[in-house]
Each structure stands twice: as structure tokens, then as C-alpha cells.
């Protein structure tokens, strides 16, 4: 497994980490991005795809997540949302933070599944607990707006603060704006 981890930076060079900006217009009530992200879509070669599949078959949650992105975006394979979901689920089951986050986004936006904020929160929370700033930010938005959870200013502040502490600018802005409102 450690040998596989050494190859992941090469694979992840295909994409950057999820962005830290505020949601674009039309992104959804909680400001959740419209699609899962492992970063910028780029071409994936047959060799890279084979390596991802091999790593995924050996239990790499990161590779499973990346395969999900390949299928979601049609990178090196035909676009197949259901296959993307299958890989995101497997990645989430392997406790990969980005896999959990991407699966949460699918539920939040209804990508290949019926929209369910409750299910989105089910996957945002463990990804947030794994210190993924985008998951912390989106979980805070869910608490702020009562999406899938009981509305809680206290928990919204907690998760905004955690994301902001990791340099998430949108979370820091919302935290500053909310100081008088919460």
C-alpha cells in the first residue's frame, strides 16, 4: 500500500485539491458546488487509468475517488454517472475524505441520485472530521441553513472556524459576517 501511495502524487498531479471559493450563482441553497471535485479535469491516459484500477483493487480509497472523477467527467472513459457513484461509494467506505466529500456533493446536488441533504450531511460530517476544509465549510452551510440537520448557529460557527483555521477564505468571510448575526 505504501508503494501505491508513492504513485498517488503523480496521479493527483492531474488535478488540484477542491477549490476554496464561495459558491457560484446557481450552486444551491447551501452554496455547495454543483459537482464533485478532485480538481481540474484533464486527460487521463490508458496507462494512468490502468494504474488507478490496480491501486483501487488493492484498497486505495484515493484511487477509487479518482476513478469516480474519471467516470463523472469522462476522463479516459465514457462518462457514466452511476459508475462514478459506485466508485465514490467505495472510496467513502474506504474512509477516504475526498471520496466522502464527493459522494456528499452528489447527494446535495442530486447527481445520479435523488437529492437528499440528510445523506449529504451523512458524508460531509466524516470528511469534515478528517480535516477536509471544503467538507467543513459545506457542513457549516448545512447547519446554518438547516439542510439535512437541525439548524444550529453554534455548530455552523464551529465548522466555519475549523475550515477558516485551515485557510478556507470563504469560511473566514462567513465567520466574520456572522459574528453579529449568529
N, C-alpha and C positions, 0 to 999 in steps of 0.2 A: 504494500500500500504506500509506503514512503517513497518508493521509486516512482509510483504514479503521481504522487503529489509534486515531485520534481518536474514532471512534464506539464502540470497544470498551468504554470505561468506562461508557457508557450501557447497553450490553448486560450487562456484568458487574455493574451495579448490581442486576440481578435476583438475583444470588447473591453470597454471600461466598466467600472462599477456603476451601479444605478445612480442617476443624477440626484442632485440635492436641491433643485429649484422648486418653487411653488408650482402648483398645478396650472396647466394651460387652460384657457377657457374651454368649457365643454368637457372637462375631465371628470365631472361627477361631484356630487354634493360634498363629499368629504375631501375633495381635492386629490383623490387617488389617481395616479397616472392611468391613461386609457389602456395600456397593455403592459404585460410583464416586461422586465428588462434585465438583460445581462450586459447591456451597453449597446454600442453602435452595431448595427447589422453589417456584417462583412461576409464575403465569400468564404465558404468552408470547403477545403479540398477533400477528395475521396480518402486520402491518407489520414487527414485530421479526423474525419468522420469515423473511420475505422478505429483509430486510436481512442476516440471518445467512447465508442461502443465497447471496446475492450476494457477500458477503465470502468465504465458503468457496470459491466458484467462482473467486475471484481469488487463492486460495492462503493465506488466513488460517487458520493452524493453530488459533488461539484460537476462531475462529468454527466450525471443524469440530468442535472439542471441545464447544462449547456446543450445537451441533446434536445431537451424540451424547447429551448430557444431556437435551435436549428429547425425543428418542425413548425414552430409557431411562425417563424419568419421565412420559411422556405429556403434556408441556407444549406445548400448541398443535397437537399432532399425536397420532395414535393411538399408544399405547405399542407399540414394536417393538424388541425387544432386538437382533435381528440387524441392523437398520438403525443402531441405536446403536453396535454393534460396528464396523460399516463406517465410521462417522464417527470413532470413536476411533482406528481403524487409520490412516485418512487423516491425522488430526491428529498421530499419532505419527510417521508418515512425513514430515510437515512439520516435525518436530523440536520440536513443542510439548510443553513439560514436563508440563502438566496432562493433555494427551491421552495421553502415555506412561503417566502415573500411573494414569489411569482404566482404560486397557487392562490394565495390570498388575493392578489390582484385579479386573477381570473374570476374568482367569486365576487369581488367587489364590482367588477365591470360586466359580469355576465358573459365572459369569453368562453364559449364552449360548454357552459353550464348555466343553470338558472341563477340569476343574481341573488346572492344571499350575503348580507352584511354579517350575519351571525357566523357563517362559515368563514368569511374573510377574516373576522376577528380571531377565530379559532387558529388561523395560521399566522396572522400578523403578530399575535402575542408571543409565541415561542421564538419567532425570528427577532422580535424586539428584545426579548430576554437574552438572545445570543449577541446582542450589541449591534445589530444592523440598524444604522441611523434612519434609513428610509422606512423601515418597519416601525421604528419607534415613533417617527413623525406621523405615519398613517394611522397607527393605533391611537395616538393622541387626537387626531382629527375625528376618529370614530367616537372617542369619549366626549369630545367637545360637542359633537352633533347628535349623539345618541343613536349611532348607526350600529346595530348588532349588539349593543350593550346599553345599559342604563347610562344616561347622561351623567357625567361626573367631571366637574371643573377641576377637582383635586387630582384625579388620575390623568386628565388632559395635561395639566401643568407638569406632573411628574414625568410623563413621556416626552413632552416638548423639551423639558430641561435635560433629560438624558440625551436626546438627539442633538440639542444645541451644544452640549458639553463635548460632543464629538465633531463639532464644526458644521453641523447642518444649519445653513443660513436661514432657510425658511422657518425652521422650528424656532430659531432665536428671534426672528421677527415676530412670529405669532406669540411667543412668550412675552416679549416686550409690549406688544399691543394689548395683550390680555391682562397685564398686571393690574390695571384698573377695572377691567371688565369681569374677571373671574371672581 
